[in-house]
């Protein structure tokens, strides 16, 4: 899980966005659409840069396929219709 310092998460540091980039699942080996923190369904988190391939999750010990989701983008993402 990604953590932030208590009291520092006002709109100055984090801004909510509605985008399919956050809801789409991405498999290992797929190119990351933007730089940010990605989380596997097994709860492991990684930093991946845009254009780099998402890795295999070596700590993935559950029966479901590996699936990464963007949880924090470090790039500007406009609000989009979901």
N, C-alpha and C positions, 0 to 999 in steps of 0.2 A: 504494500500500500504506500502511496506517496504521502508524505507528511509536509506540513508547513508550520511555521511558528505561530502559536496562538496569538490572535490579535493583529496578525500581519496580512490577513487574507481579504482585506477590503477591496473595493473595486479598483483601487490603485494598482494592485498586484495581479489579480485574476479577474478576467471578464468572461461571463458565460456566453456561449455561442450555441446555436442550434445548427448542426451541420451533419450531413451523412458521413463525413469523415470520422465522426465520433461513434457512429452507430454501425458502420460497415465492419465486418470481421475480415481480418487479413491473415492469410496462411503463411507459414514459414517459407522463405525463399522469394516471397513477393516483395516488390519494391515499396518502401514506405512512401506514402503520398505527401507527407510533410514531416518536418523534424519535431520530435516530441517524445513524451513518455508513453509507451505502449504496455498494456497489461494482458497477460495470457489468462485464459479461463481458469488456469490452476493457481492464479494469484501472483505469479512472478511478474515483476516489472523491469523494463529495460529502457534505455535511451537509444533512439535510432534516428539517424539523420535522413532527410529527404533524399530519395534516389538510391539509398543503400538497401540491401535486402534484409528483411526481417529474419532473425535467426531461428534455428530450431530451439525449442525450450528443453534444455537438458535436465531441468528439475521437474518436468511434466510427468507426473506419476499417476494420472487418472486415465480412465479408459476412453475419454472423449478426444477427438482430434485437436491438435494444437490450433488455437485461434487467438490472434492478437487484436486488441482494440485500442485505438488512440484514446488516452485519458486526459493528457495535457499537451497542447500544441505550443511550441515556442515560436510559431509563425503566425502572422495575422490571418485569421480565417473569417470571412464575412458570414453573417447569418444567411442560411439558405433554407428553403422549404424542405421539410422532411417528409 
